[in-house]
Structure formats: structure tokens, C-alpha cells
Amino acid sequence: MEHVHLAVEEEDLYSGYNDYNPTFDSEELENDVGFLQAVRTSHGRRPPMTAKFPGTAIGARPLASSFGSRIPMVSSMGRPMTGAVQDGAARPMTAVRAAGYTSTLTRGTNFDPLGQSRGPAPPLETRSEDTPEEKIKILEKKVNDLLEESCMAQSMGAIQLALEKAKEAGRKERILVRQREHNGNADINVDLTYSVLLNLANQYANNEMYPDALRSYQVIVKNKMFSNAGRLKVNMANIYFKQKNYPKAIKFYRMALDQISNAHKEMRIKIMQNIGVVFVRIGQYSDAITSFEHIMSESPNIKTGFNLILCYYAIGDKERMKKAFQKLISVPLGIDDEDKYIPSNDDTESNMVIEAIKNDKLHQMERNLKVLAEKYIMTSAKLIAPAIETSFATGFDWCVDMVKSSQYVELANDLEINKAITYLRQKDFNQAVETLKTFEKKDSRVKSAAATNLSFLCFLEKDYDQADRYSDLAMNADRYNPAALINKGNTVFVKQDYEKAAEFYKEALRNDSSCTEALYNLGLTYKKLSRLEDALDCFLKLHAILRNSSQVMYQLAHLYELLEDPQQAIEWLIQVISVTPTDPHALAKLGELHDSEGDKSQAFQYYYESFRYFPSNIDVIEWLGAYYIETQFCEKAIQYFERATLIQPTQVKWQLMVASCYRRSGNYQKALDTYKDIHSKFPENVECLRFLVRLCTDMGLKEVQEYATKLKKVEKMKELREQRVKSGREGSGRGRREGSAGSAGSSETAKADSSHSSSSTKGERLSAKMRSLPSSAEPYEASSPKEIDASYVDPLGPQMERPKTGARRRVDDDDFADEELGDDLLPE
């Protein structure tokens, strides 16, 4: 039992882990004198074991080492420890300390293998920015950031900001180069310098600062460090092209072409296309043809083929025009068939994919390319058709045959419709109608378009029955065609069946909610039906779509006038003249409204502006003349009444007003001469003779007796004429009551009466305002005047109140782009 050692309970649960035999400590072997001595003497050989020490604990004698006294480890078996030596000789230690533990045997220490008791780690050593390398890196980052900001600003349209950032990047880059030279660093970031210079040149070009842009490009091109900088001569050529310096543009395009290898085929083709366009600009069509023909042989495309046809047309080469047209329609577009986007019924996943790509960017690009190709083909056909054959019809038929045998077979019908439109431009209406009638037996889409155009033509010719028939035909072929419904509504509108017309316009709007013609005509229909609020609603909706339409704004002004809101009417008319400031009718209407409101000065201003733009409006002339008489400026009124005399030389009242103005201003001799001139032209005019008698009497002239005699004679003839007319009316009334056969005489009397009354009202009507100016005793006011007609002619001509037809007119003559008749505004 003496060898049995019971475990003693210790206070610290983790104590003793650091207790180990110093023999196993190999950390400080190099400093252990005893170990080094043992190695030198015995060369590491273990001495033989002896029984000098019996099997008792040797703990009474500690092991000595260079670390001083250690606590001995007692063996439970009583045998000596490994490494124990006799006579206290030191032996080498062979054990290695375990990881995470220390050699300390201090009692009561906490277990801290991670060394958390030592406190937080010291802060990282800050990197100094004062070193030259760090400064260079910071400058490079700033330059790159400025370049990125410049490019982003340019992409968002802020070209001025982009230029400022590019300039700042250039300044920073020069500072960077000087910094490198100062530090003796000969390595230059060539890519960064190239990017800064190129971006600066591009921003100069975007801001149309072409000389600065050319200088920047020149710096890049002349620098031998920049590889492939020669292709930037294309940019320089583009600038010369914009400056209309065409010889230099060609020179730089050719220099760029020489410096680009044949491996870059696409770029070479584009440069050659630019060279051809420049040759076209300077009129050298043969050189342009050489460039375009080379492109069509190497890499044919739609745009080059179209340009080639234009060049052949310019030199008048018929055969080569035909060959070029055949090449144009045979150019492959490289796009997929539309059937690919038709979903199948059984595959759900495939349908989802098709739905996703049906309107993506790629499909939109394909559609745009196809539309562009069709536009160029249609334009080319319309251009060369009259030139390639003896007649226009024969040339167009050849083009149609070529298109039918190509991949654009669906364009053949559109070409036929354009053929009819060309006949219309040539004023050959019969041929146009005959051409459109050939579509009556074709498919529904083309048939509906042709019938719509026929209805439009008949409507313009006021053949409303035929227009109605063709509009029905167009509706039967395609009930959802809004243009056909509009034309049908128009034919009903002119028959004054406004309720039915409104239904057709509403149906057209249901089929196409953006159909502005239907909405406009619906507003006119409500206006005719006196549903002014509904009409106002229609035109307000239309104004939200067509913000700058003077027709719509005028209709709104007219509706507010009908609704007795003159202030709103004036506001809308002011908007009309802001869009069309030279519209004399709108200005005159504004003057009329201000006059009705009692604002004479504003009324005069607008009437005067209207007279300046349209000095032949009798109503405006009459108002201005009356205004000057009312304000006692009779001399200024003379010029307006003289102009009215030129416009209506058979109307005696204007000449009488001129003479009256002379008389009012005190120029009696000029007034007398004017009255004599009037008497020579109108010898039976009573007013003129009365004034002649009065003036001659006042001036004591001998002619007074002569004019008095003529006055009595004319008055007597007038009385006899009035008695004859009166007796004729009584006779005709008595004949009608008695049912006698004297209707012929009555008819003749009625004719005489009507002709007399019409001539008197035509020649002698004056406004109520002008009637009130002279005194009632003056004889020239004895005629029966008539009020000024207060009706207003619409700003865009007499067809303003006419419903718009479902027809399209030609949009652009310059690029030969004619559209089929459809649903655009009615041509004035």
C-alpha cells in the first residue's frame, strides 16, 4: 500500500497541466550547460541503469538544470525516471512541450490558450502616402475616375459636363507624367494617356468644337507610341465631312483605309461606303458608283444598294438601274422568319420562351431592319419606274414583277397601291380609280386599303353615293379598319344624319383608341347636335394628344364662345396664334371678341395684325376704316377704303366712303373730284348726285343746276321702278290667289324684284357702326345698309368644319416616302 498514492483534491480544476518533467523541455537546450557537457563527453549515450537507488521515490532530490530547481515528477512504481543520472550528473532532455501550454508551473493561473488576457492587438501600422509610388497610384485612380465620369455624362446627354471632365482628366494626366519624370520613373502608362487624349477629342467633336477636336486627334496620330492610331483618321474625316470640306474628308478616309489591314473587312467596307457618300455630295457619281459596286460585290447591304440605284438614276443609266434594283431585292437580311415567334399549342415551356423573346431587343432590331429594307425597295421602285421604261405604268409593272419573284413578295400589293397614288399626283384620277378597283378581288387586307382610298377619292369629288359604297366594301373586307369606319361616318355626316355618324366614329375609336381623326369628327358631330359639353370633352381629349394642333385649339375657342364664355375663348385663340402667329382669321376673331368685350385698343391691335398678314379681308378693312372715322382720323381711314375699292370695284359704297372721308377732313375739292368720278362710273347713284348738288351749292359752282336736274330725273326713274315692282308683286299675288294662267308674268316680276334687291344689298350694305357715324340728314346714308357679317372663317380655310376623312396624304417628298391613303388629316 505504500506504493499506492491517492489523488488529492485540489482547489483549481485545471491546475497541474503546466507540470512536466524538465527533461522533456527542448526549448532552451542550447543554453543548458549540463546538456551541452553531456553531449561533449558521452556523445548522447545513455549510461547503464544501476540499482543504486532502490524503488523509492527520488523526489527528495530535484533534478538540476540550467533552469534552476524544478519540482520533481514522482514515479508511482518507484523506478527511476528516464533521464535520471547518478551522482546528480545532468542528462539531456528528450521530450517536447505540447502546443498551447507553457512551461510555467505557477499555481492558480487561468487556462488561456488563445492569449486573450494579453489585451487587444496593437493597431495596424498606417501606410504612408508620402511615398512617390503612392502619390502616382492616387493620381492614376483620379484620372481613371474622371474618364469614367466623362463617359457617363456623355452617355446621358450632358455633353458640356463630359467635356469639362475630359479636360480635367487631361490636366491630371499631365501632372501624373511630370510626377513620374520627377521621381526618375521612365515608365509611362501609355494606355492611360491614349484614353485621356481620345476621350478629350471625342468630347470636343460632340460639342462641335471641331478645330480643337482635330488638334487632339492629330496629337494621337503623330505619336509613335500609340499603335493602331491611324484608324482615328476616320474620325478626322468625319469632322471634315461635317465641315463640308469634302476633298480633305476623302483624303483622310483613304489614309485610314491604307492603314487598316484586310483582316478588318467590315471596317474597310464602312470606310468605302463613307467615301462613296462623299463622292455623291460633290457630284462625282462615277467615283461613287465604283465604291458602291465594290461593296455590293464584297459585302452587299440594303443601304449601299439603295445608294447605288440613286447614282445610276443620277447618270440616267436605265439598264444598270434595273440590275441594281435586282441586286437590292436579293440582299439577304439575315433575320429569322416570323413563323418562329408563333407559339405552339402543346409545348408550354416553348410557348413561354417564345413569349419572352417575341418583343425583345433582338426581335425589335430585326423588325426595324425589315421595315428599312421595305422602305428602300418601295422608294427605289417609285423612283426608277418612270425612268426605266417608256411609260410610268410599264416601269412600275416591271418593278412589281421583280418584287413578286423575290423574298419581298408581300410588297407587290403595296407597290400597286403606290402606283394608284402616283396617278393621283399626276392628276390622272381615272387611272388611279381603275388601279384601285383591281384590288376588289384580292385578299381582305389589300382590298380594304384599296376600297378605303376609293372612298376617300369619291368623297373629295363630292360623289357621296360612291364614297358610301366603297366605304361599305372596305368595312366588309375589314370591319376593324378605323379608316373605313371614318369614311363611312363622313358619308353619313354630309347627309346630316349626325347620330348615325357619331356611332361610326365611336366604333372607329373602339377599334383604335389613338385615332385622332375619329375623335375630331366626333367632336364636330356633337357640335352639330348642339351637345356642346360632349364636343368640348372630345376636343379637350384631342388637345391632350395633339398639343400643338391649331385646328383643335380653334374648335375649343369656338365652343367656349358658343357657351358664352368669351374669356376662355380668348385664351384658346391666344394659344392658336402662339402656334400659328401669322393666321389672319384667328387674329381677326380675337379682335372681334375684344370688340364685343368693349376693349377697343386690343381689338384694334389684333385687327391691324390681321390686316398686315391678309390685307384683302373686307370685314377687317371695314372695321379699321370705321375705327379711324370714330376716332376722328379720317385721313388714315382713306387708305383702307381705297383698298376696299380695289378689292370690290363694283361696290359703290367704298368709293362713297373715300369721298366722305375727304369731305370730313376738309378737302372739299378732292371730295368733289371723287364724287364726279363716282358719278361717271355709277350715273344712277342717288347718293352721289345728292352730294354733288350739296358740294356744288356750298362751293358756288355752276354745275349745281346740271346735277340737280340729273338728281330729279334719277329719283323719278327710281319711283317708277318701285311702283312697277310693287304692281308686279300685287299682280303675282292676285294671280296665285285666283289660280289664273298669269304665272309667267309673275315669275318675271319676281326675277326682276330678286335681282334688284340682291344688287342693292350687295352694293349698299354697311355696318351698324358705320351707319351711326354721319348725321341722319346726310343723303348718302339713304340707302338701306346691311350689318357686317359676323360669321368667322376658320383659321385653316373653309374646310375647318368639314369632317376629316380616313385618308392619308403624302408625308415626305424628299426621300420618296409616300404612304397609302389612310386616316390622316384632310389636305387643305
Secondary structure, 3 states (H helix, E strand, C coil): CCCCCCCCCCCCCCCCCCCCCHHHCCCCHHHCHHHHHHHHHHCCCCCCCCCCCCCCCCCCCCCCCCCCCCCCCCCCCCCCCCCCCHHHCCCCCCCCCCCCCCCCCCCCCCCCCCCHHHCCCCCCCCCCCCCHHHHHHHHHHHHHHHHHHHHHHHHCCCHHHHHHHHHHHHHHHHHHHHHHHHCCCCCCCHHHHHHHHHHHHHHHHHCCCHHHHHHHHHHHHHCCCCCCHHHHHHHHHHHHHHCCCHHHHHHHHHHHHHCCCCCCHHHHHHHHHHHHHHHHHCCCHHHHHHHHHHHHHHCCCHHHHHHHHHHHHHHCCHHHHHHHHHHHHCCCCCCCCHHHHCCCCCCHHHHHHHHHHCCCHHHHHHHHHHHHHHHHHHHHHHHHHHHHCCCHHHHHHHHHHHHHCCCCCCHHHHHHHHHHHHHHHCCCHHHHHHHHHHHHHCCHHHHHHHHHHHHHHHHHCCCHHHHHHHHHHHHHHCCCCHHHHHHHHHHHHHCCCHHHHHHHHHHHHHHCCCCHHHHHHHHHHHHHCCCHHHHHHHHHHHHHHCCCCHHHHHHHHHHHHHCCCHHHHHHHHHHHHHHCCCCHHHHHHHHHHHHHCCCHHHHHHHHHHHHHHCCCCHHHHHHHHHHHHHCCCHHHHHHHHHHHHHHCCCCHHHHHHHHHHHHHCCCHHHHHHHHHHHHHHCCCCHHHHHHHHHHHHHHCCCCHHHHHHHHHHHHHHHHHHHHHHHHHHHHHHHHHHHCCCCHHHHHHHHHHHHHHHHHHHHHHCCCHHHHCCCCCCCHHHCCCCCCCCCCCCCCCCCCCCCCCCCECCCCECCCCECCCCCCECCCC
